[in-house]
Amino acid sequence: MLVEDEIMRLRERVTLLEQQIAALLGNPVIATQSDVPPAPEVPLWKQRLVAALQQNNEMQAIKEYRDAHEGASLSQARDAVNQIRAEI
């Protein structure tokens, strides 16, 4: 899933760059063909967590969560990882 998400973000960025180039060249029709908002940045800890889940490494995923969320208990981290797993 991470690869597909990254490809989608890159396509959106290319579309935005094409729009900006078209606007600079004076072609506003091309510049307004698509209103693609910039993709939100995915934090590195979450990318690592998802990668660990994709490799069926729940312990590593919990570790990534706890490293990013100082003070999170094991139970809180496990619940958060399970919620993230359900979203992917």
N, CA, C and O of each residue as an XYZ file, in Angstrom:
352
protein
N       0.797     -1.198      0.000
C       0.000      0.000      0.000
C       0.843      1.268      0.000
O       0.462      2.265     -0.613
N       1.966      1.242      0.669
C       2.817      2.430      0.714
C       3.275      2.834     -0.678
O       3.323      4.023     -0.994
N       3.607      1.871     -1.503
C       4.091      2.169     -2.850
C       2.981      2.823     -3.667
O       3.218      3.809     -4.364
N       1.763      2.271     -3.581
C       0.649      2.856     -4.330
C       0.349      4.273     -3.859
O       0.067      5.153     -4.672
N       0.409      4.496     -2.534
C       0.176      5.839     -1.987
C       1.234      6.820     -2.477
O       0.924      7.959     -2.827
N       2.483      6.370     -2.498
C       3.568      7.238     -2.956
C       3.410      7.560     -4.438
O       3.637      8.697     -4.851
N       3.027      6.577     -5.236
C       2.801      6.818     -6.665
C       1.684      7.839     -6.851
O       1.787      8.733     -7.692
N       0.607      7.705     -6.060
C      -0.513      8.651     -6.159
C      -0.051     10.058     -5.804
O      -0.395     11.019     -6.492
N       0.734     10.183     -4.722
C       1.237     11.510     -4.326
C       2.130     12.097     -5.408
O       2.049     13.290     -5.701
N       2.984     11.266     -6.007
C       3.877     11.766     -7.056
C       3.087     12.209     -8.284
O       3.413     13.225     -8.897
N       2.061     11.460     -8.642
C       1.227     11.861     -9.777
C       0.544     13.190     -9.513
O       0.450     14.040    -10.398
N       0.063     13.363     -8.275
C      -0.581     14.630     -7.918
C       0.413     15.785     -7.993
O       0.070     16.874     -8.453
N       1.648     15.547     -7.541
C       2.663     16.591     -7.599
C       3.027     16.934     -9.037
O       3.231     18.103     -9.363
N       3.112     15.917     -9.905
C       3.416     16.162    -11.320
C       2.294     16.986    -11.943
O       2.558     17.917    -12.704
N       1.051     16.651    -11.626
C      -0.082     17.406    -12.152
C      -0.007     18.863    -11.710
O      -0.230     19.776    -12.504
N       0.308     19.068    -10.439
C       0.434     20.433     -9.929
C       1.568     21.178    -10.628
O       1.409     22.346    -10.983
N       2.699     20.526    -10.831
C       3.820     21.158    -11.535
C       3.452     21.496    -12.977
O       3.818     22.558    -13.481
N       2.731     20.597    -13.639
C       2.279     20.874    -15.005
C       1.370     22.096    -15.041
O       1.456     22.918    -15.953
N       0.502     22.206    -14.047
C      -0.391     23.365    -13.973
C       0.405     24.653    -13.788
O       0.115     25.670    -14.418
N       1.407     24.597    -12.920
C       2.216     25.786    -12.669
C       2.998     26.190    -13.921
O       3.105     27.379    -14.223
N       3.537     25.226    -14.641
C       4.264     25.523    -15.878
C       3.322     26.133    -16.905
O       3.666     27.105    -17.577
N       2.128     25.552    -17.022
C       1.161     26.079    -17.976
C       0.785     27.513    -17.622
O       0.642     28.353    -18.511
N       0.627     27.794    -16.350
C       0.290     29.149    -15.927
C       1.432     30.114    -16.249
O       1.191     31.237    -16.691
N       2.663     29.681    -16.030
C       3.814     30.530    -16.333
C       3.935     30.791    -17.837
O       4.384     31.858    -18.255
N       3.535     29.815    -18.634
C       3.596     29.971    -20.082
C       2.384     30.726    -20.637
O       2.295     30.974    -21.840
N       1.468     31.083    -19.761
C       0.317     31.873    -20.192
C      -0.837     31.062    -20.737
O      -1.617     31.577    -21.539
N      -0.972     29.825    -20.337
C      -2.068     28.988    -20.798
C      -2.951     28.628    -19.604
O      -2.834     27.530    -19.059
N      -3.839     29.547    -19.192
C      -4.648     29.318    -17.991
C      -5.642     28.169    -18.132
O      -6.070     27.611    -17.121
N      -6.025     27.796    -19.366
C      -6.964     26.699    -19.548
C      -6.350     25.403    -19.037
O      -7.008     24.643    -18.328
N      -5.112     25.149    -19.387
C      -4.428     23.947    -18.922
C      -4.200     24.032    -17.415
O      -4.294     23.028    -16.708
N      -3.904     25.216    -16.936
C      -3.584     25.379    -15.524
C      -4.773     25.117    -14.619
O      -4.582     24.855    -13.432
N      -5.998     25.179    -15.137
C      -7.162     24.982    -14.282
C      -7.921     23.695    -14.602
O      -9.046     23.520    -14.133
N      -7.349     22.810    -15.372
C      -8.048     21.584    -15.726
C      -8.319     20.703    -14.516
O      -9.349     20.030    -14.474
N      -7.450     20.688    -13.555
C      -7.602     19.795    -12.412
C      -7.235     20.532    -11.134
O      -6.174     21.149    -11.037
N      -8.109     20.459    -10.179
C      -7.837     21.067     -8.875
C      -7.386     19.979     -7.917
O      -8.150     19.554     -7.051
N      -6.173     19.537     -8.065
C      -5.629     18.487     -7.217
C      -4.910     19.142     -6.047
O      -3.911     19.836     -6.236
N      -5.421     18.921     -4.835
C      -4.726     19.504     -3.683
C      -3.437     18.751     -3.410
O      -3.319     17.575     -3.754
N      -2.473     19.419     -2.795
C      -1.235     18.710     -2.477
C      -1.520     17.572     -1.499
O      -2.335     17.713     -0.587
N      -0.848     16.457     -1.697
C      -1.043     15.292     -0.835
C      -0.436     15.554      0.537
O       0.625     16.169      0.645
N      -1.107     15.089      1.578
C      -0.539     15.277      2.914
C       0.709     14.419      3.087
O       0.804     13.313      2.554
N       1.644     14.945      3.831
C       2.875     14.212      4.100
C       2.597     13.136      5.153
O       1.948     13.405      6.163
N       3.082     11.940      4.916
C       2.950     10.850      5.876
C       4.214     10.833      6.723
O       5.318     10.728      6.188
N       4.060     10.937      8.058
C       5.254     10.951      8.910
C       6.085      9.677      8.725
O       5.549      8.604      8.449
N       7.388      9.818      8.881
C       8.299      8.701      8.704
C       7.973      7.552      9.652
O       8.033      6.389      9.252
N       7.625      7.862     10.910
C       7.315      6.804     11.870
C       6.125      5.982     11.390
O       6.093      4.765     11.576
N       5.144      6.645     10.771
C       3.964      5.912     10.294
C       4.308      5.079      9.064
O       3.786      3.976      8.901
N       5.174      5.589      8.204
C       5.627      4.803      7.055
C       6.319      3.525      7.533
O       6.084      2.440      7.001
N       7.179      3.674      8.550
C       7.884      2.514      9.096
C       6.918      1.546      9.769
O       7.052      0.329      9.636
N       5.951      2.092     10.489
C       4.963      1.257     11.161
C       4.170      0.436     10.144
O       3.992     -0.769     10.319
N       3.700      1.083      9.095
C       2.931      0.388      8.054
C       3.800     -0.671      7.374
O       3.325     -1.771      7.090
N       5.055     -0.349      7.114
C       5.955     -1.324      6.496
C       6.120     -2.543      7.403
O       6.145     -3.678      6.928
N       6.232     -2.302      8.705
C       6.358     -3.422      9.650
C       5.091     -4.276      9.636
O       5.170     -5.504      9.681
N       3.933     -3.636      9.575
C       2.672     -4.386      9.518
C       2.578     -5.197      8.231
O       2.105     -6.333      8.243
N       3.023     -4.623      7.138
C       2.974     -5.336      5.865
C       3.889     -6.556      5.877
O       3.688     -7.495      5.107
N       4.882     -6.541      6.741
C       5.784     -7.677      6.888
C       5.352     -8.578      8.044
O       6.097     -9.462      8.469
N       4.125     -8.338      8.552
C       3.571     -9.111      9.676
C       4.464     -9.053     10.916
O       4.581    -10.035     11.650
N       5.088     -7.904     11.143
C       5.969     -7.720     12.291
C       5.303     -6.732     13.260
O       5.646     -5.551     13.308
N       4.342     -7.258     14.027
C       3.577     -6.399     14.931
C       4.451     -5.801     16.027
O       4.244     -4.656     16.428
N       5.420     -6.562     16.513
C       6.289     -6.036     17.566
C       7.062     -4.806     17.084
O       7.202     -3.831     17.824
N       7.561     -4.849     15.852
C       8.282     -3.698     15.299
C       7.335     -2.518     15.110
O       7.710     -1.370     15.347
N       6.111     -2.805     14.685
C       5.130     -1.735     14.495
C       4.835     -1.042     15.825
O       4.754      0.185     15.885
N       4.677     -1.821     16.878
C       4.430     -1.245     18.205
C       5.638     -0.429     18.655
O       5.482      0.650     19.227
N       6.828     -0.935     18.402
C       8.053     -0.199     18.750
C       8.107      1.133     18.011
O       8.431      2.160     18.608
N       7.792      1.125     16.714
C       7.800      2.380     15.938
C       6.813      3.379     16.532
O       7.108      4.570     16.627
N       5.645      2.892     16.930
C       4.638      3.791     17.512
C       5.140      4.372     18.829
O       5.034      5.576     19.059
N       5.683      3.525     19.686
C       6.141      3.983     20.997
C       7.341      4.918     20.879
O       7.488      5.844     21.677
N       8.207      4.679     19.880
C       9.337      5.585     19.668
C       8.854      6.977     19.254
O       9.449      7.987     19.628
N       7.777      7.016     18.483
C       7.257      8.296     17.990
C       6.365      8.991     19.014
O       6.218     10.213     18.985
N       5.776      8.223     19.908
C       4.846      8.773     20.895
C       5.370      8.486     22.297
O       4.944      7.550     22.973
N       6.295      9.318     22.695
C       6.940      9.134     23.983
C       5.889      9.128     25.095
O       5.019      9.997     25.146
N       5.982      8.151     25.966
C       5.043      8.049     27.080
C       3.852      7.153     26.791
O       3.043      6.898     27.683
N       3.729      6.666     25.552
C       2.620      5.765     25.218
C       2.866      4.415     25.877
O       3.964      3.862     25.807
N       1.826      3.897     26.516
C       1.955      2.584     27.142
C       1.907      1.500     26.071
O       1.557      1.754     24.919
N       2.264      0.300     26.475
C       2.219     -0.834     25.550
C       0.786     -1.051     25.064
O       0.552     -1.313     23.884
N      -0.145     -0.942     25.968
C      -1.560     -1.123     25.606
C      -2.026     -0.050     24.618
O      -2.717     -0.355     23.646
N      -1.648      1.196     24.870
C      -2.023      2.286     23.955
C      -1.400      2.072     22.582
O      -2.053      2.274     21.557
N      -0.143      1.666     22.567
C       0.550      1.436     21.296
C      -0.096      0.290     20.534
O      -0.294      0.381     19.322
N      -0.427     -0.792     21.239
C      -1.061     -1.935     20.586
C      -2.416     -1.543     20.000
O      -2.750     -1.939     18.883
N      -3.200     -0.762     20.756
C      -4.497     -0.306     20.252
C      -4.332      0.583     19.024
O      -5.083      0.459     18.057
N      -3.345      1.482     19.066
C      -3.105      2.381     17.929
C      -2.664      1.593     16.704
O      -3.107      1.872     15.589
N      -1.796      0.614     16.906
C      -1.329     -0.211     15.791
C      -2.495     -0.988     15.185
O      -2.606     -1.100     13.964
N      -3.357     -1.518     16.036
C      -4.525     -2.240     15.524
C      -5.450     -1.324     14.730
O      -6.031     -1.741     13.728
N      -5.586     -0.078     15.175
C      -6.426      0.880     14.447
C      -5.792      1.222     13.098
O      -6.490      1.291     12.086
N      -4.493      1.432     13.076
C      -3.792      1.732     11.820
C      -3.881      0.538     10.878
O      -4.064      0.705      9.672
N      -3.752     -0.672     11.432
C      -3.870     -1.882     10.610
C      -5.245     -1.941      9.934
O      -5.350     -2.327      8.770
N      -6.276     -1.565     10.650
C      -7.638     -1.596     10.106
C      -7.814     -0.565      8.983
O      -8.657     -0.741      8.102
N      -7.020      0.503      9.017
C      -7.127      1.567      8.013
C      -6.399      1.240      6.716
O      -6.707      1.818      5.673
N      -5.440      0.322      6.768
C      -4.664      0.019      5.554
C      -5.180     -1.217      4.854
O      -4.641     -1.610      3.820
